[in-house]
Amino acid sequence: MTFSIRPIQIEDLESLANYWLNSSDEHMIGMGVDLSKLPSKPELTSMLGSQIGIALEHKRSYALIWLLDDIPVGHCNVNQIEYGKQAFMHLHLWQNDARKKGLGAEFVKLSIPHFFKDLKLQQLFCEPYALNPAPNKTLKKVGFTFVKEHICIPGYLNFEQPVKRWVFNKVDLQKILNEL
């Protein structure tokens, strides 16, 4: 298996929208998504597409596509970007049969250096739903440090929920680079 990543492109918008709009309700709720907040396909593709081509220092969201043997299988994005300082990361494998196999950890390891380099980050945060074990396990495995558990609405598509805040600091970046 060959793992690779690349920045989102216009041709990825359909797959990304299909992931958000065609995944099972169970999967979406398990990630903490409020189904009533899901936008329409045109709204979603417009929003995602609006960030393509914007200079990195001006992006509100930045997505990397995860490829397994050159086939797109998921994405990792950051938002709440403070260029030169910090961002919040989200990770998604699109197909159910790709989950729970350790693939996410490999893709996150590839993604972290790009976010730090491209956005000049000092810290990368991730706040997955506390009741969703997969991302929490992945973050620990790749070297994120657990900060705290708290209740919030972590994103515009989410319901109020307990989340676990994880952080990856720039000083930890060399550990990831040594593994690649």
Solvent accessible surface area in square Angstrom, and as a share of the most:
residue,aa,sasa,rsa
1,M,161,0.72
2,T,81,0.47
3,F,55,0.23
4,S,37,0.24
5,I,28,0.14
6,R,54,0.20
7,P,71,0.45
8,I,21,0.11
9,Q,69,0.30
10,I,110,0.56
11,E,122,0.55
12,D,5,0.03
13,L,20,0.10
14,E,97,0.43
15,S,45,0.29
16,L,2,0.01
17,A,0,0.00
18,N,50,0.26
19,Y,10,0.04
20,W,29,0.10
21,L,59,0.29
22,N,111,0.57
23,S,26,0.17
24,S,65,0.42
25,D,88,0.46
26,E,150,0.67
27,H,42,0.19
28,M,2,0.01
29,I,84,0.43
30,G,33,0.32
31,M,30,0.13
32,G,0,0.00
33,V,4,0.02
34,D,35,0.18
35,L,59,0.29
36,S,101,0.65
37,K,81,0.35
38,L,45,0.22
39,P,26,0.16
40,S,53,0.34
41,K,71,0.30
42,P,98,0.61
43,E,104,0.47
44,L,3,0.01
45,T,33,0.19
46,S,74,0.48
47,M,65,0.29
48,L,34,0.17
49,G,17,0.16
50,S,60,0.39
51,Q,19,0.08
52,I,47,0.24
53,G,78,0.75
54,I,61,0.31
55,A,50,0.39
56,L,56,0.28
57,E,88,0.39
58,H,129,0.58
59,K,25,0.10
60,R,170,0.62
61,S,32,0.21
62,Y,12,0.04
63,A,8,0.07
64,L,1,0.00
65,I,0,0.00
66,W,1,0.00
67,L,16,0.08
68,L,30,0.15
69,D,73,0.38
70,D,113,0.58
71,I,111,0.56
72,P,45,0.28
73,V,15,0.08
74,G,0,0.00
75,H,4,0.02
76,C,0,0.00
77,N,23,0.12
78,V,0,0.00
79,N,38,0.20
80,Q,96,0.43
81,I,29,0.15
82,E,80,0.36
83,Y,84,0.32
84,G,27,0.25
85,K,124,0.52
86,Q,46,0.20
87,A,0,0.00
88,F,20,0.08
89,M,1,0.00
90,H,53,0.24
91,L,30,0.15
92,H,19,0.09
93,L,23,0.11
94,W,23,0.08
95,Q,85,0.38
96,N,118,0.60
97,D,103,0.53
98,A,10,0.08
99,R,45,0.16
100,K,192,0.81
101,K,135,0.57
102,G,35,0.34
103,L,9,0.05
104,G,9,0.09
105,A,2,0.01
106,E,65,0.29
107,F,0,0.00
108,V,0,0.00
109,K,29,0.12
110,L,41,0.20
111,S,0,0.00
112,I,0,0.00
113,P,18,0.12
114,H,78,0.35
115,F,0,0.00
116,F,6,0.02
117,K,144,0.61
118,D,21,0.11
119,L,0,0.00
120,K,112,0.47
121,L,0,0.00
122,Q,90,0.40
123,Q,59,0.26
124,L,0,0.00
125,F,23,0.09
126,C,4,0.02
127,E,26,0.11
128,P,15,0.10
129,Y,29,0.11
130,A,15,0.11
131,L,126,0.63
132,N,28,0.14
133,P,101,0.63
134,A,50,0.39
135,P,18,0.11
136,N,12,0.06
137,K,151,0.64
138,T,20,0.12
139,L,0,0.00
140,K,146,0.62
141,K,123,0.52
142,V,9,0.05
143,G,38,0.36
144,F,9,0.04
145,T,75,0.43
146,F,94,0.39
147,V,71,0.41
148,K,88,0.37
149,E,94,0.42
150,H,47,0.21
151,I,118,0.60
152,C,33,0.20
153,I,97,0.49
154,P,20,0.13
155,G,23,0.22
156,Y,128,0.49
157,L,16,0.08
158,N,22,0.11
159,F,59,0.25
160,E,116,0.52
161,Q,4,0.02
162,P,38,0.24
163,V,0,0.00
164,K,57,0.24
165,R,58,0.21
166,W,17,0.06
167,V,12,0.07
168,F,2,0.01
169,N,42,0.22
170,K,98,0.41
171,V,132,0.76
172,D,24,0.12
173,L,25,0.13
174,Q,106,0.47
175,K,132,0.56
176,I,2,0.01
177,L,75,0.37
178,N,109,0.56
179,E,109,0.49
180,L,105,0.52
